[in-house]
Amino acid sequence: MKYFWTVVLTVSLVVTVAVTGCHKAYDNPIANNSEQPDKILFDKAIDDIEKRKFELARLTLQTLINTYPESEYIAKAKLAIADSWYREGGRRALAQAEAEYKDFITFFPTMEEAAESQMKVCEIHYEQIQKADRDNTHALRADRECRQLVMQFPDSVFVEPTEQMLRDVQEVIAGGEYIVGAFYAKKGSFRAGANRLQTVTDHYPLFSQSDHALWLLGETYEKMGSDFQQNAADSYTKIVKDYPLSPYVEGAKEKLVAFDRPIPEPDAEMFEVMKYNLEHRTEKGRLGKTLGVFSGKPNLRYAAKRGKPASTPLVPTAPPGIRKMTELRSTLYDASSVEPSAEVTAETVEDPDKVKLDPEPRARRERQEKD
């Protein structure tokens, strides 16, 4: 037993030394053995960053920038300042890191590190995302920043991992819209529910619960009356066509038959995408399910691993029926078909004596009551 505890203690010490004594190498070092003073300053700052002496590293880098404004290491120094804030962590430090990365992209947009900086900005918000039923501020910011990278640096090596972050982020955003839409639909606010569900299924087809959202959307349209039967049929058609492996396919086919609508053929590309995403889902273990209740982090195990994420932001739409009423009203009261009327006119009074306004409304009201 004494030997056993000696071994355990030894292993624990080794693990502790490995964790606390080793520092992650800096991401953007300079492979140059120059003895120039600007290079010496840069190397010292990088060594301080690796030792988590962030404030000292930033002072050294700022000295380099101020003393050697023409140095070839200026760009690297600015990036290192941003990286030091990023590694320091914490809400304040991450906000400062984002500002520094944005400045780097503005001043050095053609450097390879610009795309990496944009990905770091995306990661800053990605790491702060909360569950779908909570505040989605960071999810929306991460969505915007990741889409910015894909659009601004389409040939970068960071596009692929950024697109996966986009799928994860959009899974959370879509999940929030789905929760709200399902709540409205189930409590009887059919227009509001259909609006949310329609938006999420149209904009985020890779959402893990899109098939269920479409099924609920179809049922909601049916409850809204015969005027929305076509909308319901479109929802069921989309299940059969775009989600051929969904458990709602057979029910959707029965609905289409009842509506006397054609049953579409499954889309081959969507079939492969759905098959791949279903096969690469991972389930939480028993411990993970227990602790997940207390975690603020979203469950991204069902997020898509294949498929093109949405390239535009989520834009609110008008509820179904409201749009039709608006179009009907604009047709009935077309401004171009109404002739102008001269019954109401306005003129400028040049003589102030003609304008007799009582400065005391209360006294005027009392006189009116007496009369």
Secondary structure, 3 states (H helix, E strand, C coil): CHHHHHHHHHHHHHHHHHHHHCCCCCCCCCCCCCCCHHHHHHHHHHHHHHCCCHHHHHHHHHHHHHHCCCCCCHHHHHHHHHHHHHHHCCHHHHHHHHHHHHHHHHHCCCCHHHHHHHHHHHHHHHCCCCCCCCCCHHHHHHHHHHHHHHHHCCCCCCHHHHHHHHHHHHHHHHHHHHHHHHHHHHHCCHHHHHHHHHHHHHHCCCCCCHHHHHHHHHHHHHHCCHHHHHHHHHHHHHHHHHCCCCCCHHHHHHHHHHCCCCCCCCCHHHHHHHHHHHHCCCCCCHHHHHHHCCCCCCCCCCCCCCCCCCCCCCCCCCCCCHHHHHHHHHHHCCHHHCCCCCCCCCCCCCCHHHCCCCCCHHHHHHHHHHC
